[in-house]
Amino acid sequence: MKRILVVEDDNGIAFALQLDLKSEGYDVEIETDGESALHRARKEAFDLILLDVMLPRKDGFEVCRELRRGGSKTPILMLTAKTQEAEKVLGLEIGADDYVTKPFSPRELRARIKAVLRRTAEDELRIFRFGEAEVDFERCELRCAGKNVDLTAFEFKLLAAFIRNVGKVLSRDQLLDLVWGPGTFVTDRVVDNHVVTLRKKVEPKPSKPRYIVSIRGLGYRFDD
């Protein structure tokens, strides 16, 4: 469960945000002033900070600036009622990951939060290990038991798609979009053939896959 710190001095807005985000499966904590928020963000681990600009004691810009100066890499999404372009730019320049201008729709905010969390997860994923395999995303390499394994571009993209969706069942259509790109027309058999080939390179026993598991009638799932 992703943990979000909502920093908003309007109790009505804060409570509404908490209810909405909890309904989306997030663990939500609230602070109503910049000083308390800064202290809490330094002491506790959060996956994202939803930070209003206009706050008592310390404004959102100060909180963001001090967190970044202290080395915090927690994603920050700023909420502002101000529409001046310069102030939006300032928020991004001091380290905010995105901003939403009030009034905003709950749907837009949820989409922005998901996008920021997704980008952060992808940025953090550099090396992934499972069994005797090690996937280096920066070098686009697979090593098994310390030895490089040759993968085609599509095989690496397929493996990356599985790793970035660990534990999720991916249909063949989803894999087509993730690996070959939306609008590409190839048969399901092409996906199946690439999965079979990939298994031969990453599975200890390809005939009894441990990691890339077939889910009958649905697709495939990567189990770590």
Buried (B, 14 or more C-beta within 10 A) or exposed (E): EBBBBBBBBEEEBBEEBBEBBEEEEBEBBBBBBBBBBBEBBEEEEBBBBBBBBBBEBBBBBBBBBBBBEEEBEBBBBBBBEBEEEEBBEBBEEBBBBBBBBBEEEBEEBBEBBEEBBEEBEEEEBEEBEBEEBBBEBEEEBBBBEEEEBEBEEBBBBBBBBBBBBEEEEBBBEBBBBBBBEEEEEEEEEBBBEBBEBBBEBBBEEBEEBBBBEEEEEEBBBBEE
